[in-house]
Amino acid sequence: MKEPSKQRAIPGIIGGLGPLAHIELERRLIDLNQARGACCDQDHPVWFLINATDIPNRTQSIIGEAENCTPWLVKYGKILQTAGADFLVIPCNTSHGFYEQVQSQLEIPWIHLMESTTQFIQLHYPQYQNIGVLATTGTLKSQLYRKSLMGLGLTTIEPSLDSELQNQIMNAIYHPIWGIKATGIEVSAQALEILVDATNWLADQGAELVIAGCTELSVGFNYLKSLPLIWVDPMTIIAQITLDLAWGYCQIPIIYT
């Protein structure tokens, strides 16, 4: 079905967390909107983007090894708000560790990635109880997916923060030579091997599906054709929601202060 020509709301995107985050989101926005019937420039929604690469590392911030990210996220959220954005999307899972502090200082809603992903699982995979999560140490330490999934009575299966497996997952994301942040649009064999091993471990622990709880992991999983578990991509989920809000197919959440 072709989208209506009248856009109802403008998304504001804080990107640059890391370099591929907003690019991957924008690719999904374009692909999904084309699947809905868009065939020319004017069929795609307007959105505002800030490539906020100067925001401190989110995991280091959460564990106390870098400055608090809240002031940066508030600053860029307010810039987008002033520019006319009606809602905020941040395609960085770990940034949601600062959600409450940031949202309380903005007048537009920040669409919550974990809550959106949990609702997607509830709708599309209601038969599954044990949900595997692969993510940065900051996301796991903040229990972002665990809290959201527990709200629906679901069980999370995650690597221990101090485990060798979690260390390897962080290498797959951050390694300065072959990590996904470092290699850009190409994903190294080393990083992909870690994702396969981690997914196998989750399956052995009883997980029934796996959430790619980091933008770089979303990129990596797209390269894998055969996995022991279904994988859920929060990036695609938030792209669908962004389009629905932009075209007015669902209402923008109300902020209660």
C-alpha positions in Angstrom: 0.0 0.0 0.0 1.4 3.4 -0.9 1.9 5.8 1.9 -0.3 8.9 2.2 1.4 12.1 0.8 0.7 14.0 4.0 3.3 13.3 6.7 1.9 13.6 10.2 5.1 13.8 12.4 8.8 14.4 11.9 11.3 12.0 13.5 14.4 13.3 15.1 17.4 10.9 15.1 20.5 11.1 17.2 23.1 9.1 15.3 26.8 8.5 15.4 26.6 6.0 18.2 28.6 4.3 16.6 29.3 5.2 13.1 26.9 2.7 11.5 24.0 3.3 13.8 22.0 6.0 12.0 23.1 4.7 8.6 21.7 1.3 9.3 18.5 2.9 10.7 18.1 5.1 7.6 18.7 2.1 5.3 15.9 0.3 7.1 13.6 3.3 6.9 14.1 3.5 3.1 13.8 -0.2 2.5 10.7 -0.6 4.7 9.1 2.5 3.2 9.8 1.2 -0.3 8.1 -2.1 0.7 5.1 0.0 1.7 4.9 1.5 -1.8 7.3 4.5 -1.9 8.8 5.0 -5.3 10.2 8.5 -5.5 11.8 11.1 -3.2 8.6 12.7 -2.1 7.2 9.3 -1.0 9.7 9.2 1.8 9.2 11.0 5.1 11.3 14.0 6.2 13.5 13.4 9.2 16.1 15.3 11.1 19.5 13.7 12.0 22.4 14.7 14.1 25.7 12.7 13.8 26.6 13.0 17.4 30.0 11.3 17.4 31.3 13.4 20.3 29.0 11.7 22.9 31.2 9.6 25.3 31.3 5.9 25.1 28.0 4.7 26.6 29.3 1.5 28.2 32.3 3.4 29.7 30.0 6.0 31.0 27.7 3.5 32.7 30.5 1.7 34.4 32.1 5.0 35.6 35.1 5.2 33.2 33.8 8.1 31.1 31.7 11.2 31.6 27.9 11.0 32.0 26.3 10.9 28.6 23.1 12.6 29.8 24.1 16.3 29.1 25.1 15.4 25.5 21.9 13.4 24.8 19.8 16.2 26.3 21.7 18.8 24.2 21.1 17.0 20.9 17.6 16.1 21.8 16.8 19.7 22.4 18.4 20.8 19.1 16.1 18.3 17.3 13.2 19.4 19.4 13.8 23.1 18.5 14.2 22.1 14.8 10.7 20.8 14.8 11.1 17.0 15.5 7.9 15.5 17.0 9.6 12.5 18.6 13.1 11.2 19.2 14.8 8.0 18.0 18.3 6.9 19.1 19.5 3.8 17.3 22.0 2.9 20.1 20.8 0.3 22.6 23.2 1.3 25.4 22.2 5.0 25.3 18.9 3.9 26.8 20.7 3.5 30.1 20.3 7.2 30.3 16.6 7.2 29.2 14.9 8.5 32.4 17.4 11.3 33.0 17.2 12.5 29.4 13.4 12.1 28.8 12.6 14.2 31.9 14.4 17.1 30.3 12.8 16.9 26.8 9.3 18.0 25.6 9.1 15.4 22.9 9.0 11.6 23.5 12.0 9.4 23.1 10.7 6.1 21.6 12.1 3.4 23.9 14.0 0.7 22.0 13.7 -2.1 24.6 10.0 -1.5 25.3 9.3 -1.6 21.5 11.3 -4.8 21.1 9.5 -6.5 24.0 6.1 -5.6 22.6 7.2 -7.0 19.2 8.2 -10.3 20.8 4.9 -10.4 22.7 3.0 -9.9 19.5 4.9 -12.1 17.1 6.5 -14.8 19.3 4.0 -15.3 22.2 5.0 -18.9 22.4 8.5 -18.2 23.6 9.4 -17.7 27.2 13.2 -17.8 27.3 14.8 -14.8 25.5 18.5 -14.6 24.7 20.2 -11.2 24.7 23.5 -10.3 23.2 24.6 -6.7 23.9 27.3 -4.5 25.2 28.4 -4.8 28.8 26.8 -1.4 29.5 23.4 -2.6 28.2 23.6 -5.8 30.2 24.8 -4.0 33.3 21.8 -1.6 33.1 19.5 -4.6 32.7 17.7 -2.7 29.9 16.3 -5.8 28.1 15.9 -7.8 31.3 13.7 -5.2 33.0 11.5 -4.8 29.9 11.1 -8.5 29.3 10.5 -9.3 33.0 7.6 -6.9 32.8 5.9 -9.5 30.6 7.0 -12.4 32.7 9.7 -13.5 30.2 13.1 -14.9 31.2 16.3 -13.5 29.8 19.4 -15.5 29.2 22.6 -13.4 28.9 26.3 -14.0 29.3 27.8 -13.0 32.6 29.3 -9.6 32.7 32.8 -11.0 33.6 32.6 -14.0 31.4 35.0 -14.8 28.5 32.0 -14.9 26.2 31.0 -11.4 27.1 34.6 -10.3 26.6 34.5 -11.8 23.1 31.2 -10.1 22.3 32.7 -6.8 23.3 35.7 -7.6 21.0 33.3 -8.3 18.1 31.9 -4.8 18.6 34.9 -2.8 19.7 38.1 -4.5 18.7 40.2 -1.7 17.0 41.2 -3.9 14.0 38.5 -6.4 13.4 35.5 -5.2 15.5 32.4 -4.2 13.7 32.8 -0.5 14.8 36.3 -0.5 13.2 35.6 -2.4 9.9 32.6 -0.3 8.9 30.3 -1.8 6.3 32.4 -4.9 6.1 32.2 -7.4 8.9 35.2 -9.5 9.8 35.2 -13.3 9.9 36.4 -13.1 13.6 33.4 -11.0 14.6 31.0 -13.3 12.8 32.5 -16.4 14.4 31.9 -14.8 17.8 28.3 -14.1 17.0 27.8 -17.7 15.9 29.5 -19.1 19.1 27.5 -16.8 21.3 24.2 -17.8 19.7 25.1 -21.5 20.1 25.8 -20.8 23.7 22.4 -19.2 24.2 20.7 -22.1 22.5 22.6 -24.5 24.8 21.3 -22.5 27.8 17.7 -22.9 26.6 17.1 -19.6 24.8 14.3 -19.8 22.2 15.3 -16.7 20.3 18.0 -14.0 20.5 17.8 -10.2 20.5 20.6 -8.4 18.7 20.9 -5.8 21.5 23.5 -3.6 19.9 23.5 -1.8 16.5 26.8 -3.4 15.5 25.3 -6.8 16.3 22.3 -6.0 14.1 24.8 -5.4 11.3 26.7 -8.6 12.0 23.6 -10.8 12.3 22.5 -9.7 8.8 25.6 -11.5 7.4 24.7 -14.8 9.0 22.4 -17.1 7.0 22.2 -20.1 9.4 21.7 -19.8 13.1 20.3 -22.2 15.7 17.9 -19.4 16.9 15.5 -16.9 15.4 17.0 -13.5 15.9 15.1 -10.3 16.5 16.4 -7.0 15.2 15.5 -3.9 17.4 16.8 -1.7 14.6 14.2 -2.9 12.1 11.5 -2.8 14.8 12.2 0.9 15.7 12.3 1.7 11.9 8.8 0.3 11.5 7.6 2.3 14.5 9.3 5.4 13.2 7.4 5.1 9.9 4.1 4.4 11.6 4.5 7.5 13.7 5.7 9.7 10.8 2.7 8.7 8.6 0.2 8.9 11.5 -0.6 5.2 11.6 -0.2 5.3 15.4 -0.2 8.1 17.9 2.9 9.6 19.4 3.2 8.8 23.1 2.2 11.5 25.5 4.8 12.6 28.0 3.5 12.9 31.5 5.4 15.2 33.8 
